[in-house]
């Protein structure tokens, strides 16, 4: 069994900051890529950012320069630091963990609302 648990969502004002965290536990084995996806109301799920075991990162154009992804390989955790947040960042954010075999595991998601 593998568990992927997110934390850190909530309400933030435009221009504010928020940090999301995700921890993978259980029979996870070796993790390849860890990442964050989001689904805004009425939209398709999209990749926000991901990071390889070696530390290479990939960001959606809409968050470049505002969001920073990081991970701790020893703890199987990944975090997303979000700065200068915009109303368009409102979404359910989900953590994705990909095993080296290609199997993907998902968290249940955490709601982030950007509103004044």
KOLLUMSE-927649 format. One record per residue (C-alpha): residue in one letter; x, y, z. Coordinates in steps of 0.5 Angstrom, whole numbers, plus 500, padded with zeros to 3 digits. Example, Ala and Ser with C-alpha at 12.3 -4.5 7.8 and 13.67 -1.06 7.14 Angstrom:
a525491516/s527498514/
***
This chain:
x500500500/x502507498/x500513501/x500520499/x498526503/x498533502/x497539507/x498546507/x492549502/x487554504/x485561503/x490567501/x489574499/x492576492/x499577492/x500573498/x504566499/x502559501/x506553502/x504546500/x507540502/x506532500/x509526504/x509519500/x509513505/x508506505/x511501500/x514506495/x520504493/x524508489/x521515487/x523518480/x519524479/x515528484/x510533482/x504538483/x498538479/x492543479/x485543477/x481549477/x474550476/x471548470/x478546467/x482540465/x488538470/x494541469/x501540471/x504546476/x511543477/x515537478/x522535480/x526529478/x530525484/x536529481/x533536482/x531538475/x525542475/x519543470/x514549471/x508551467/x509558464/x503561468/x507560475/x514561473/x518566477/x512565482/x512558485/x518554487/x518546488/x523542492/x524535495/x527531500/x529524497/x531521504/x524523507/x520522500/x517529501/x516535496/x514542497/x511547493/x512555495/x507559492/x509567491/x505573488/x499569488/x493570483/x486569483/x487564477/x491560482/x485558485/x484550484/x485543488/x492542488/x494534488/x501531489/x503526484/x509521486/x512517480/x515510482/x521508477/x517503474/x512508472/x507507477/x503513479/x500515486/x496521487/x494524493/x487526495/x488534493/x488540497/x484546496/x487553495/x483559494/x486566492/x481571494/x480578497/
***
